[in-house]
């Protein structure tokens, strides 16, 4: 059975050493968002039925899938995760965000529980980062069914920050409209913002068009199909950035079907004067 990594401070993890910074002249900032479906492989529609027990009970393939995924995650600077587990029966009581951060070499991580079913399941969002957040906020989103939340991570200086939101929106259109309207107010407080996650809707939907109208977020440059993983036809996983952040590339990484979603990845350049910091690792 996989062992949990040493306990980490989930607010802002710390490592010994001096600070290093990234500026516009450095390599690109690499982002990924991935709904990992708690490490359940899905490659056919009938797997939802055949594999449904894996949402409640442990199975060895879960960690084999996550271990393979972590071999790829180290290529990225900031990763937003959806449908991870914060430690319950199905995950052998291991916090999967912490487990993946430890295995993939991310010194900073945070998780939030959206639905807490006790020993059966603790549905969560997660954030992995090579850069140290200056602030983490747990945002409760509006909705008839409680539990939907967003992670807000502020990087860089308070005067000129980069703010990253990680979220998993509701299935219902009306709930998504309310959730995105609420988020728009928060996004507009910051000049440089990134929104990533499983938004459960396409970029040309009414609720997304309203989000673009109310904020300075880019509409996607192109449709990137991520769902379902075995025959992707829907563009419901997104990485959205404000207009001041220069998008260099957006693509779907060529990974195995570790989930019923595929990940989405983006590389961006930061505007002049915006720097991110992290603590250098020393043995």
C-alpha positions in Angstrom: 0.0 0.0 0.0 1.4 3.5 -0.8 2.5 5.4 2.2 1.4 9.0 2.8 4.2 11.6 2.4 5.3 13.5 5.5 2.7 16.0 6.7 2.8 19.3 5.0 1.4 22.7 6.0 -1.5 23.0 3.5 -1.8 26.8 3.8 1.6 27.6 2.4 4.3 24.9 2.6 7.9 26.0 3.4 11.3 24.7 2.5 14.7 25.9 3.7 16.8 28.1 1.6 16.9 31.5 -0.1 14.4 33.0 -2.5 14.7 32.7 -6.3 12.4 34.6 -8.7 11.0 34.3 -12.2 10.7 37.3 -14.5 9.4 37.8 -18.0 12.8 37.0 -19.4 12.8 33.5 -17.8 11.3 30.4 -19.3 7.5 30.2 -19.8 5.1 29.7 -16.9 3.7 26.2 -17.5 0.1 25.5 -16.3 -2.0 22.4 -16.2 -5.6 21.7 -15.1 -6.8 18.2 -14.7 -10.0 16.5 -13.4 -8.4 13.2 -12.3 -11.6 11.4 -11.3 -9.8 10.1 -8.2 -7.4 8.1 -10.4 -10.1 6.0 -12.0 -9.2 5.0 -15.6 -12.2 5.4 -18.0 -11.9 4.4 -21.6 -15.5 3.4 -22.5 -18.9 4.7 -21.5 -19.8 1.4 -19.7 -16.8 1.9 -17.4 -19.0 4.4 -15.4 -21.1 1.4 -14.4 -18.4 -1.3 -14.2 -16.0 1.0 -12.2 -18.5 2.7 -10.0 -17.4 0.8 -7.0 -14.0 2.5 -7.2 -15.6 5.7 -6.2 -16.2 4.2 -2.7 -13.6 1.4 -2.3 -9.8 1.3 -2.6 -8.1 -0.4 -5.5 -4.5 -0.8 -6.5 -4.8 0.7 -10.0 -5.7 4.1 -8.5 -2.2 4.6 -7.2 -0.6 3.1 -10.3 -2.4 5.7 -12.4 -1.5 8.6 -10.1 2.1 7.5 -9.9 2.3 7.4 -13.7 0.7 10.8 -13.9 3.2 12.3 -11.5 6.0 11.4 -13.8 4.4 14.0 -16.2 3.3 16.6 -13.6 6.9 17.7 -12.7 7.0 19.5 -16.1 4.6 22.1 -14.9 4.9 25.1 -12.6 1.3 25.3 -11.3 -1.3 22.5 -11.5 -5.0 22.7 -10.6 -6.6 19.4 -9.7 -10.3 18.5 -9.5 -11.9 15.3 -8.1 -9.1 14.3 -5.8 -9.7 12.8 -2.4 -8.5 14.4 0.9 -8.2 11.0 2.7 -11.0 8.4 3.0 -11.5 4.7 2.5 -11.3 4.8 -1.3 -7.9 6.5 -1.1 -6.5 4.3 1.7 -7.0 7.4 3.9 -4.2 9.2 2.0 -4.6 12.8 1.0 -4.1 12.5 -2.8 -3.1 16.2 -3.3 -0.4 15.8 -0.7 0.6 12.4 -2.2 0.9 13.8 -5.7 2.8 16.9 -4.6 5.3 14.8 -2.8 5.8 12.3 -5.6 5.9 14.9 -8.4 8.3 17.2 -6.5 6.0 20.2 -5.8 7.1 22.0 -2.6 3.8 23.9 -2.2 0.3 22.4 -2.2 -3.1 23.1 -0.9 -6.4 21.2 -0.9 -10.0 22.1 -0.1 -12.9 19.6 0.6 -16.0 20.2 -1.4 -18.1 17.3 -0.2 -17.2 15.5 3.0 -18.8 12.0 3.2 -16.6 11.0 6.1 -14.8 7.7 5.8 -16.5 7.0 2.4 -15.2 10.0 0.4 -13.8 13.5 0.8 -14.2 15.1 -2.6 -11.6 17.9 -3.1 -9.9 20.4 -5.3 -6.1 20.6 -5.2 -3.3 23.0 -6.1 0.3 22.1 -6.7 2.9 24.8 -7.2 6.6 25.2 -7.7 6.2 28.8 -6.5 5.3 29.8 -3.0 1.8 31.4 -2.7 1.8 34.6 -0.7 -1.8 34.0 0.2 -4.4 31.1 -0.1 -8.1 31.7 0.2 -10.9 29.1 0.3 -13.8 30.6 -1.7 -17.3 29.2 -1.0 -19.4 29.4 -4.2 -23.1 30.0 -4.3 -25.5 27.2 -5.1 -28.6 25.3 -4.0 -26.5 22.2 -3.2 -23.7 23.3 -0.8 -20.1 22.2 -1.3 -18.8 23.9 -4.5 -15.7 25.9 -3.7 -12.7 27.5 -5.4 -9.1 27.8 -4.4 -7.7 31.3 -4.8 -3.8 31.5 -4.6 -2.0 34.9 -4.8 1.6 34.9 -6.0 4.1 37.7 -6.1 3.9 41.0 -4.4 0.7 42.4 -2.9 1.0 45.5 -5.1 1.4 43.5 -8.3 0.2 39.9 -7.8 -0.7 37.0 -10.0 -3.9 35.3 -8.8 -4.8 31.8 -9.7 -8.3 30.3 -9.2 -8.9 26.5 -9.2 -12.5 25.4 -9.4 -15.0 22.7 -10.3 -18.3 24.2 -11.3 -21.8 22.8 -10.8 -23.6 20.7 -13.4 -26.7 23.0 -13.6 -26.6 26.0 -15.9 -28.3 28.3 -13.4 -25.9 27.4 -10.6 -23.0 28.0 -13.0 -24.3 31.4 -13.9 -24.4 32.4 -10.2 -21.0 30.9 -9.4 -19.3 32.6 -12.4 -21.0 35.9 -11.5 -19.7 35.7 -8.0 -16.2 34.8 -9.3 -16.2 37.7 -11.7 -16.3 40.2 -8.8 -13.2 38.6 -7.3 -11.4 38.3 -10.6 -11.9 42.0 -11.2 -10.0 42.9 -8.0 -6.7 41.8 -9.6 -5.0 42.9 -12.9 -3.4 39.5 -13.5 -5.6 36.4 -13.1 -5.8 32.8 -14.2 -9.0 30.7 -13.9 -8.5 26.9 -14.4 -10.7 23.9 -13.8 -13.6 21.7 -14.9 -16.2 24.4 -15.6 -18.8 21.9 -17.0 -19.7 24.1 -19.9 -18.3 25.2 -23.3 -16.6 28.5 -24.0 -19.6 29.7 -26.1 -22.2 29.0 -23.5 -24.3 31.9 -22.1 -22.7 31.7 -18.7 -19.1 31.8 -20.1 -19.9 34.6 -22.5 -21.2 36.6 -19.6 -18.0 35.9 -17.7 -15.9 37.2 -20.6 -18.2 40.3 -20.8 -17.8 41.1 -17.1 -14.0 40.5 -16.8 -10.8 40.9 -18.7 -10.5 37.1 -19.2 -9.5 35.9 -22.7 -11.9 33.9 -24.7 -10.1 30.7 -25.6 -8.0 30.9 -28.7 -9.3 27.6 -29.9 -11.5 24.7 -28.8 -9.6 22.1 -26.8 -11.6 19.0 -26.4 -11.0 17.1 -23.1 -14.1 15.1 -22.4 -14.7 12.2 -22.5 -11.2 11.0 -22.5 -11.7 8.1 -24.8 -13.4 10.2 -27.5 -13.0 13.9 -26.6 -15.8 16.0 -28.1 -16.5 18.6 -25.4 -14.6 21.7 -24.4 -15.5 21.9 -20.7 -12.0 22.0 -19.1 -10.5 25.4 -19.3 -7.5 27.6 -18.5 -8.6 31.3 -18.8 -6.2 34.2 -18.4 -6.6 38.0 -18.3 -5.6 39.9 -21.4 -2.3 41.1 -20.0 -1.0 37.5 -19.8 0.5 36.4 -23.2 -0.5 32.9 -24.2 2.3 31.1 -26.0 0.7 27.6 -26.3 -2.3 25.6 -25.3 -2.7 21.9 -25.8 -3.9 18.6 -24.5 -0.9 16.6 -23.1 -0.6 13.1 -24.6 -1.3 11.0 -21.5 -2.9 7.7 -20.8 -6.6 7.7 -19.9 -6.1 8.1 -16.2 -9.6 9.7 -15.8 -12.7 10.3 -17.8 -11.2 13.7 -18.6 -8.0 14.7 -20.4 -5.8 17.4 -18.9 -5.4 20.8 -20.5 -2.1 22.7 -20.5 -1.0 26.2 -21.3 2.3 28.2 -21.4 2.2 31.9 -20.7 4.6 34.8 -20.4 4.2 37.2 -17.5 4.1 41.0 -18.1 7.1 43.1 -17.3 7.4 43.8 -13.6 5.5 40.8 -12.4 7.7 38.3 -10.6 7.1 35.0 -8.8 9.2 33.7 -6.0 10.1 30.3 -4.6 12.5 29.1 -2.0 15.5 27.4 -3.4 16.0 23.8 -2.3 19.1 22.9 -0.5 20.1 19.4 0.7 
